Amino acid sequence: MVGKLNYLHNRGVLDWVIQRTSAALLAIYTIGMIGFLIANPNLEFETWRNLFSSPLMRVFSLVTLLFLCGHMWVGMWTVITDYLTPLQLGSYAKPIQSLCQIGIISLIIFYAIWGTFVFWSI
């Protein structure tokens, strides 16, 4: 029993770290993109393409995308487990939770693959 409680405790800490770290990275990326857009008011396709053709920007964008996927998973898992409970759904709660989690995982994997393709095909 103690091992299970310890696992749940560590899982919560891990989720918290993933959420906060990914939020910080997403904020840095967003601020950088806004700064780039402000610094280039007459942005043309070639300028945009040059920005994303840089290996450093591609890696930073890919890392940010992966952190976004982690952020999405922790957030959606929290919502599913908080609101799709046996209290609201009765005996259907676990199957509905499982279906929602499978659907969300599928979307996250699709977004990660699609985003990787977009960033590395420029």
Order of alpha helices (4+ residues) and beta strands (2+ residues): alpha-alpha-alpha-alpha-alpha
